Amino acid sequence: MHLMTEKWTDGRLDEFEKRVDERFDRVDERFDEVNKRFEQIDKRLDKIDSSLESMQKTLVFGGIAMTSAYMAGFAALVTQL
């Protein structure tokens, strides 16, 4: 097994800290990009949600109208007997 014989001077520690900070800054930038993409997806889903809601209302009102028409037709047939 290899033993570490190098000494960690203040300068080396400062350089290490700088590199770690730079890498975390890059990670932060990537997370910002991911957050922007999620915001775009949220906007798209909101549009889809509103479209589905209006389609659902249309289907419900159409079902009510068809049921009323069937009932009226059935009532007309029954009254003619």
C-alpha positions in Angstrom: 0.0 0.0 0.0 1.3 3.4 -0.9 1.8 5.9 1.9 1.1 9.6 1.3 4.4 11.4 1.9 3.4 14.7 0.5 2.6 17.6 2.8 -0.5 19.6 2.5 0.6 23.2 2.7 -1.7 26.2 3.1 -1.2 26.9 -0.6 -2.2 23.4 -1.7 -5.3 23.5 0.6 -6.3 26.9 -0.8 -5.9 25.5 -4.4 -8.0 22.5 -3.4 -10.7 24.6 -1.9 -10.8 26.8 -5.1 -11.2 23.7 -7.3 -14.0 22.3 -5.1 -15.8 25.7 -5.2 -15.5 25.8 -9.0 -16.9 22.3 -9.3 -19.8 23.1 -7.0 -20.4 26.3 -9.0 -20.7 24.2 -12.1 -23.1 21.8 -10.4 -25.2 24.8 -9.3 -25.3 26.0 -13.0 -26.5 22.6 -14.1 -29.2 22.5 -11.4 -30.3 26.0 -12.6 -30.6 24.5 -16.2 -32.6 21.6 -14.8 -34.9 23.9 -12.9 -35.6 25.9 -16.1 -36.5 22.8 -17.9 -38.9 21.7 -15.1 -40.5 25.1 -15.3 -41.0 24.7 -19.0 -42.5 21.2 -18.4 -44.8 22.7 -15.7 -46.1 25.3 -18.2 -46.8 22.6 -20.8 -48.6 20.5 -18.2 -50.7 23.4 -17.2 -51.8 23.9 -20.8 -52.6 20.2 -21.1 -54.5 20.3 -17.8 -56.7 23.1 -18.9 -57.4 21.4 -22.2 -58.4 18.2 -20.4 -60.6 20.1 -18.0 -62.5 21.7 -20.9 -62.8 18.3 -22.7 -64.1 16.7 -19.5 -66.8 19.5 -19.2 -67.8 19.0 -22.8 -68.1 15.2 -22.3 -70.3 15.7 -19.2 -72.6 18.2 -20.8 -72.8 16.0 -24.0 -73.7 13.0 -21.8 -76.4 15.0 -20.0 -77.8 16.2 -23.3 -77.9 12.7 -24.8 -79.5 11.3 -21.7 -82.2 14.0 -21.8 -82.8 13.3 -25.5 -83.2 9.6 -24.9 -85.5 10.2 -22.0 -87.6 12.6 -24.1 -87.8 10.1 -26.9 -88.7 7.3 -24.5 -91.4 9.4 -23.0 -92.8 10.2 -26.4 -92.9 6.5 -27.3 -94.7 5.7 -24.0 -97.3 8.4 -24.4 -98.3 7.1 -27.9 -99.1 3.6 -26.6 
